[in-house]
Amino acid sequence: MPKFAIFGLGYTGLRILRTLQKENVVLGVSRETKVEGSILLDLSDTVSLENFLKEYEGSKFDASLITFPAQKLENREQVFDTIFSISKTVWMFGSTSIYQRITSDITEKTPLDPEHDRYKTELQFLEKGGKILRLSGIYGPGRNPANWARKGSVKKTKRQLNLIHADDISEVVRLLLSYPGNDLPSELILSDGQWHTWLEIFRFLEDHGKIQVVPEEKMDREDSFIDSSLIRKFLPGLQTKDFWGELEKLEELI
């Protein structure tokens, strides 16, 4: 039976842990969250990290996944060395915000922004042989895009919104970690591949009386469509949730 490790049990990490536990041996590693199948470990504590390495270096994980923003760790090099030492394959979550908005479509070939806070850390990770799954905006239960509109953190513009449901992320991780071949690219993008703008979302919410009607505004920044066709070539059966149907559920309209 495959053996995996999930580092970081936040919004997505915890869901991934529970999905993988259905068919695999999985160890969850978190600084704060303690659930069945997990341990508490502060990765910034060098001594604890050394002890963790000693405990698990004799039995490697088939794959490990880093779900938290590793660039915030001062000892990230030690963290990477530790995880690579105990894992045959290592994946890390990234963000599609790292791509430069210079074309209407963003793919894995789009240049990265060297000023992005993840840039140096991702290069360091890739040089060690890791693989990165860059995610679009994450939504789902507890992360309702409509609330971003209510709070005024987004504007009513024609700007494209690129999203991926938390449950879809869990399923994609399951498929990637159990992928039978060795031809997966080192960098992949994941989005739901659906076209929807903030203007459409605002109007949907307004029509259902969920928010007050506000005037349309001009776009305040460049937008691009996140093209996730490459990952679908390797996972041809991948199905992602319908955004409008999920929004109706989150707004309790169905």
C-alpha positions as CSV (number, residue, x, y, z in Angstrom):
1,M,0.0,0.0,0.0
2,P,1.4,3.4,-0.9
3,K,2.8,5.6,1.9
4,F,2.4,9.4,1.7
5,A,3.2,12.4,3.9
6,I,1.3,15.7,3.9
7,F,3.1,18.7,5.4
8,G,0.7,21.3,6.5
9,L,-2.9,20.6,7.5
10,G,-4.7,23.8,6.8
11,Y,-7.7,24.3,4.6
12,T,-6.5,22.1,1.7
13,G,-4.0,19.9,3.6
14,L,-6.6,18.5,5.9
15,R,-8.9,17.6,3.1
16,I,-6.1,16.0,1.2
17,L,-5.2,13.9,4.2
18,R,-8.7,12.6,4.6
19,T,-9.0,11.8,0.9
20,L,-5.7,9.9,0.7
21,Q,-6.5,8.0,3.9
22,K,-9.3,6.1,2.2
23,E,-6.8,4.0,0.1
24,N,-3.3,4.7,1.5
25,V,-1.1,4.9,4.5
26,V,-0.7,8.7,5.1
27,L,1.1,10.7,7.7
28,G,-0.1,14.3,8.3
29,V,2.5,16.7,9.7
30,S,1.3,20.0,11.2
31,R,2.5,22.6,13.7
32,E,-1.0,23.0,15.3
33,T,-3.6,20.6,13.8
34,K,-3.7,17.2,15.4
35,V,-6.1,14.7,13.9
36,E,-6.1,10.9,13.4
37,G,-3.1,10.0,11.2
38,S,-1.1,13.1,12.0
39,I,1.7,14.3,14.2
40,L,2.6,17.7,15.6
41,L,5.9,19.1,14.4
42,D,7.2,22.6,14.2
43,L,9.3,22.6,11.0
44,S,11.0,25.8,12.1
45,D,12.5,24.0,15.1
46,T,15.8,22.6,13.8
47,V,16.2,20.1,16.6
48,S,12.7,18.7,16.2
49,L,13.3,18.5,12.5
50,E,16.6,16.5,13.0
51,N,14.8,14.0,15.3
52,F,12.0,13.7,12.7
53,L,14.6,12.9,10.0
54,K,16.2,10.2,12.2
55,E,12.8,8.6,12.8
56,Y,11.7,8.4,9.2
57,E,14.8,8.2,7.0
58,G,14.9,4.4,7.2
59,S,11.5,4.0,5.5
60,K,10.9,6.5,2.7
61,F,7.5,7.8,1.7
62,D,6.4,7.1,-1.9
63,A,5.6,10.8,-2.1
64,S,5.3,13.9,0.1
65,L,3.4,17.1,-0.4
66,I,4.2,20.6,1.0
67,T,0.9,22.5,1.2
68,F,2.1,25.6,3.2
69,P,4.0,28.7,1.9
70,A,7.6,27.4,2.4
71,Q,9.1,30.8,1.6
72,K,8.2,31.9,5.1
73,L,10.5,29.5,6.8
74,E,14.0,30.8,7.6
75,N,15.3,27.2,7.6
76,R,13.6,26.1,4.4
77,E,16.8,24.6,3.0
78,Q,16.9,22.2,6.0
79,V,13.2,21.5,5.6
80,F,13.6,20.7,1.9
81,D,16.7,18.5,2.6
82,T,14.8,16.6,5.3
83,I,11.7,16.0,3.2
84,F,13.7,15.0,0.1
85,S,15.7,12.6,2.2
86,I,12.6,10.7,3.4
87,S,10.6,10.8,0.1
88,K,10.9,9.3,-3.3
89,T,9.0,12.2,-4.8
90,V,8.2,15.6,-3.4
91,W,5.4,18.0,-4.5
92,M,4.8,21.5,-3.4
93,F,1.8,23.8,-3.8
94,G,2.4,27.1,-5.6
95,S,0.2,29.9,-6.8
96,T,-0.7,31.0,-10.3
97,S,-0.2,34.6,-9.1
98,I,3.6,34.0,-9.7
99,Y,3.1,34.2,-13.5
100,Q,3.6,37.5,-15.3
101,R,0.3,39.0,-16.8
102,I,1.7,39.6,-20.2
103,T,-0.6,37.5,-22.4
104,S,-4.4,36.8,-22.3
105,D,-3.7,33.1,-21.4
106,I,-1.4,31.8,-18.8
107,T,0.3,28.4,-19.2
108,E,3.3,26.6,-17.7
109,K,5.4,28.3,-20.3
110,T,4.5,31.8,-19.1
111,P,7.4,33.7,-17.5
112,L,7.5,33.9,-13.8
113,D,7.6,37.1,-11.8
114,P,11.1,37.3,-10.3
115,E,9.8,39.8,-7.7
116,H,7.2,37.4,-6.4
117,D,7.8,36.2,-2.8
118,R,7.7,32.6,-3.8
119,Y,10.1,32.9,-6.7
120,K,13.5,32.1,-5.1
121,T,12.0,29.4,-2.9
122,E,10.4,27.7,-5.9
123,L,13.7,27.7,-7.9
124,Q,15.5,26.2,-4.9
125,F,12.8,23.5,-4.7
126,L,12.9,22.7,-8.4
127,E,16.7,22.5,-8.4
128,K,16.4,19.7,-5.8
129,G,14.2,17.7,-8.1
130,G,10.8,18.7,-6.7
131,K,7.5,19.2,-8.6
132,I,5.2,22.2,-8.2
133,L,1.4,22.2,-8.6
134,R,0.4,25.9,-9.0
135,L,-3.2,26.5,-7.9
136,S,-5.7,29.1,-8.9
137,G,-7.9,30.8,-6.3
138,I,-9.2,28.2,-3.9
139,Y,-12.8,28.2,-2.9
140,G,-15.3,25.8,-1.3
141,P,-17.1,25.5,2.1
142,G,-15.8,28.2,4.3
143,R,-14.2,30.0,1.3
144,N,-17.2,31.5,-0.5
145,P,-16.2,34.0,-3.3
146,A,-19.5,35.8,-2.6
147,N,-18.0,36.9,0.7
148,W,-15.1,38.6,-1.0
149,A,-17.7,40.7,-2.9
150,R,-19.6,41.5,0.3
151,K,-16.4,42.6,2.1
152,G,-15.4,44.9,-0.7
153,S,-12.1,43.1,-1.3
154,V,-13.0,42.7,-5.0
155,K,-14.7,45.1,-7.5
156,K,-17.5,44.7,-9.9
157,T,-15.5,44.5,-13.1
158,K,-15.1,42.3,-16.2
159,R,-12.0,40.9,-14.7
160,Q,-11.6,37.1,-15.2
161,L,-11.7,35.0,-12.0
162,N,-9.7,31.8,-12.0
163,L,-10.7,29.3,-9.4
164,I,-10.4,25.7,-8.2
165,H,-12.6,23.9,-5.7
166,A,-10.9,22.5,-2.6
167,D,-12.4,19.0,-3.3
168,D,-10.9,19.1,-6.8
169,I,-7.5,19.8,-5.4
170,S,-7.7,16.8,-3.2
171,E,-8.7,14.6,-6.1
172,V,-5.9,15.9,-8.3
173,V,-3.4,15.3,-5.6
174,R,-4.6,11.8,-5.2
175,L,-4.2,11.2,-9.0
176,L,-0.8,12.8,-9.2
177,L,0.7,11.0,-6.2
178,S,-0.5,7.7,-7.6
179,Y,0.4,8.5,-11.2
180,P,2.0,5.3,-12.7
181,G,4.4,7.0,-15.2
182,N,7.6,9.1,-14.7
183,D,6.8,11.6,-17.4
184,L,5.0,14.3,-15.3
185,P,6.4,17.8,-15.8
186,S,8.0,19.5,-12.9
187,E,5.5,22.4,-13.0
188,L,1.8,22.1,-13.5
189,I,-1.2,24.5,-13.3
190,L,-4.6,23.6,-11.9
191,S,-7.8,25.6,-12.4
192,D,-11.3,24.6,-13.1
193,G,-10.9,25.9,-16.7
194,Q,-14.2,27.9,-16.5
195,W,-14.8,31.4,-17.7
196,H,-16.5,33.7,-15.2
197,T,-16.0,37.3,-14.4
198,W,-16.6,39.3,-11.2
199,L,-19.2,41.3,-13.1
200,E,-21.2,38.1,-13.7
201,I,-20.8,37.0,-10.1
202,F,-21.9,40.4,-8.8
203,R,-25.0,40.3,-11.0
204,F,-25.8,36.8,-9.9
205,L,-25.7,37.8,-6.3
206,E,-27.6,41.0,-7.0
207,D,-30.3,39.1,-8.9
208,H,-30.8,36.8,-5.9
209,G,-30.9,39.6,-3.4
210,K,-27.6,38.5,-1.8
211,I,-25.9,41.8,-2.1
212,Q,-26.9,45.4,-2.8
213,V,-26.7,46.5,-6.5
214,V,-23.5,48.5,-7.1
215,P,-22.3,50.1,-10.4
216,E,-19.8,48.4,-12.6
217,E,-16.2,49.7,-12.4
218,K,-13.3,49.7,-14.7
219,M,-10.6,46.9,-14.3
220,D,-7.9,48.1,-12.0
221,R,-5.3,45.5,-13.1
222,E,-4.5,43.1,-15.9
223,D,-6.3,39.8,-16.0
224,S,-5.6,36.5,-17.7
225,F,-7.2,33.1,-18.2
226,I,-5.4,30.3,-16.4
227,D,-5.1,27.5,-18.9
228,S,-4.9,24.1,-17.2
229,S,-5.0,22.0,-20.3
230,L,-1.6,20.4,-19.8
231,I,-2.5,18.7,-16.5
232,R,-5.6,17.3,-18.2
233,K,-3.5,15.6,-20.8
234,F,-1.8,13.6,-18.0
235,L,-5.1,13.1,-16.1
236,P,-7.6,12.8,-19.0
237,G,-10.5,11.7,-16.8
238,L,-10.2,14.7,-14.6
239,Q,-13.6,16.4,-13.8
240,T,-13.8,19.7,-11.9
241,K,-16.9,21.1,-10.1
242,D,-19.2,23.5,-11.9
243,F,-18.6,26.9,-10.3
244,W,-22.2,28.2,-10.6
245,G,-23.6,25.1,-9.1
246,E,-21.2,25.3,-6.2
247,L,-21.9,29.0,-5.7
248,E,-25.6,28.2,-5.4
249,K,-24.8,25.7,-2.7
250,L,-22.6,28.1,-0.8
251,E,-25.3,30.7,-1.0
252,E,-27.9,28.1,0.1
253,L,-30.0,28.7,-3.1
254,I,-30.5,25.0,-3.6
